Amino acid sequence: MTSGRPPGTEQIQWQRASTAGEDTASVEVAMLGDGLVAMRDSRSPQTLSLVFNRAEWTAFLAGVREGEFADLETTVRES
C-alpha cells in the first residue's frame, strides 16, 4: 500500500457506498490501471489517497467481510 495522489486521479471515476448520502462522511474508491485501487476521504478529496495493489485490496475486503475492523466502528462512534 502506498499513499499519495496517484497520477491522473483527477479524471478517474470515484465511487462511494450507495448507502452514503452526499453530506455523509465516507470513503471513496476508484479502480486505477494495472489492478490498483485508490481510496480517499470523501470530505477531503484533494488530500492524499491510499493505493492498494490487487492482493492488498482483496485482503482488505476479506477483513471487512469477516468483521476484522468491527472494534474500530465502536471506537469511532464513542469519540
N, C-alpha and C positions, 0 to 999 in steps of 0.2 A: 504494500500500500504506500502511496506517496501522497503528498499534499501540495497544493499549488493550484494555479489556474491553468488547466490544460490548454494547449494551443487550439484555437478555433472554437472554444466553448461559447462564444458569443452567438454562434449560429446553429448550435445543436438544439434539439427538442428536449427540454426538461419536462419531467413528469412528476406528479405528486399523487399521493393516495386519493382515490375517488371520494373517500370519506372526509378529506381535509377541505375545509372551506377556504375562501380567499383570504380571510382575516385570521386563519388558524396557523400557528407556528408549526412547521413540519419540515421534513427534508424533501428534497427533490433529487431525482436520479436521471441520468442520461446515458444512453449507450454511445460509446465512442468507437472508433475504429479498432481493429485488432483484438476484439473481445474485451476491451476495457470498459469499466463502468465508473462514472463520476457521480459523486454525491455532494450536495451543498445545502446550506441553511436557506430555507425559503424567505426568511425575513432579511437576510443579508446576502443576496445573490452576487453581489460584487466582491465578496470575500473569497478566500481560498476554498477550493474543493478537495475532497478526498478522492483519490483514484485507485480503484481496485482492479487487479487482473482477474481473469475468469475463475481461477481456483480460490482466490481470496473472497470474491463475491459469492461464490457457491457456499463456502464455509460460513460466511456472514448470514446468508439467508437460512441455512440449516440451523444456525444458532438461534435466530429469531423464531423459527417454527418450533423449535424444541424448548422455548422458554428460557433460554440461557440468559437473557437480559431482563427478565421479569422483575428482579430485585431493583433494577435501575428505575423502573417505572414508579415504584413506591417512593423511592428516594426523591425523584423529581417532583412528584405531587406534594410531598411533605415540605419541600423547600420554598 
